[in-house]
Every structure is written in C-alpha cells, then in structure tokens.
C-alpha cells in the first residue's frame, strides 16, 4: 500500500508531534501530514523550549495550534505514527479499527520518544534527535 497521508501523535500536541510533523513535511513534501494529541492542550501553541530548539534545527512552529486526536482525524490518514506505546494503547482502546495502521515513530516497538516537557534543553534535544532519526527512517521506508 502506498501511503499518502500520516498523522503524528503525542500527548499534548505542543512538543513532539508538531516537531515530527514539520520534519516529515520537509522530508516528504508530497505527503499529507498532520499532528494531534491524545490529551491535547487545546488552543495552545508549542511550548517555549520546543519553539526554540525547533528553530535551531530550521523548523518554524510559530503557527502551530494544538489539536485533539479524534476519530475523524484518524480516518483521514493512512498511517498513524505515535511517540509512545501508551499512545497506541489509547488509540486502540477507543478506535480498534485503526490498530493495523499504527506504528512507533522510531520504527521499533521498544524505542519510545519520552515527553521532554518541563525538563532541560538537553533532554529536548535528545528527544528531537530520536524524532529526527525515526522520521528519517519512515521517510526512507515510505519512499520505496
């Protein structure tokens, strides 16, 4: 199956998934890409450190507004990319029909991208490094 769209999912949709979505959009401009949170901080932009570190990496998240993950959003996308196993569990518990379309951003079930919110800039950078690696993995894999 050729994937034409993906949604990246984290908890609050103010850090990891907006950054990952922007990274994928840059790598795969033809892909329709969105992001959402399982417990979104509705109406908020990305947190300050996310904006700063994303900017250091050439990613502008100024326009991002947090969005709650919904059934409609899930069904609008071919692939659901999550940061942590608990995101997958949350989705499958509520929307079991999409279980076969969910993957970890890292490409490996055992490697999660932990939420850096409230932690040091170095922890953010480590999380974003994992996101960069995972998104690059998916960009290469989906390009085949």
N, C-alpha and C positions, 0 to 999 in steps of 0.2 A: 504494500500500500504506500502510495506517495502522500506524505503529509504536507498539507498546505497551510495549516494553522496550529498554533500551540498557545497554551496559557500556562504561565509560570505562577506557582502558588507558594506562599509562605504564611506566616501568622497574621501580621498586622497590615501587610502591603505598604509598608513605609520604609523598607530597607532592602531585603534580599531579592524579592521577586521583581520590584521595579528595576533594580540594577540588572538582574539577569535578563529581563525582557529587553532592555536597552542594548545589552551586549549582543543578544541573539539578532535583534533588528539590524545591528551593524554588520554582523557576520552573514546574515541571510536576508537581504533586503526584500526578496520576493515572498518571504514567509509572513503570514498574518500573525502578529504576536500581541498578546495581552498579558496582564498580570492581575492577581487578586489575592485576597487574604481570607483564611478560614475564620478569622476574628478581626476583620479589618477595622482600622482606626478611621472610620468613615469621614470623608471630607478633609482629611489632613494630607499634607504633602509629606515628602520623605523627611526623616529626622536630619538634624544639622550635620552630624558626622557622616551620614550616608551621602548627603549632597556634596560635602567637602571631598571625601575620598573618591566618589564617582567622578567629580570634576578633575581630580588629579589624574584620573585614568581616561580623560577625554569624553566622559559621559555626562550630559546635562539632564538632570532630573527635575529641573525647576517647575515644569508644567504638570508633574505627576500629582494625581489626587487618588487617595486610597479607595479601593473598590472591594466590596464584599463578594466572595465567591458564591455564585448561585447556580441552580440547575441550568438556567438559560445560558449562562456563560460557558459552563462545561460542555453543553451540547453544540455550542458554536465553534468548538475547537476540536481538531483531530487528535491532538496529543496534550496530555496534562502532565506537567513537569513540576515535581514537588521538591522541597528542600529537606524535609524530614519524614521519616516513616509515619509519625503521628499525623501528618497532613494527609497522607494516603489513607490512613485508617479513618480519619474524619470524613473524607470524601466518600469512601466505600460504604461506610455506615449509613450515609444519607442518600447516596446515589449509586447503588451497586452496579447498575448497568454500565458505568464507565470504568469499572475496575481494570479491564484489559487494556485501557489506554493511558494508564498512569505509570510514570517512570520517575526515578530519582534523578535529580539534576546531575549528580556525579556519575550516573551510569552504572553505579554499583549499589546494591541494596544496603550494604553495611556502612557506606560512607555518606554521612549526613552533613549538611551545612548548618551548624548551630546558629541561633539568633544572637548577633553581637550587640543588640540594643542595650544601652546602659554600660557597656564595657569599654575598654581602652581602644584608641585608634589602631593599635597593632592587632587587636582581635578582629576589628572590622576588616582590616587589610587581609588577614588570613582567611576570613570568610569570603571576601571578594575574590581572593586568589583561587579558592576552591570553586566558586561560581564560574570564574573565567575558564578554568580547566574543564569543568563539566559542560559548560555551554559550547566550548570549542569541540569537545567530544561529540555532542549532539549535532552541531553544525556539520562536522565531517561525516558522521554516520548518516544523517538525513540527506546529504548531498549525493549519496551513492545512487 
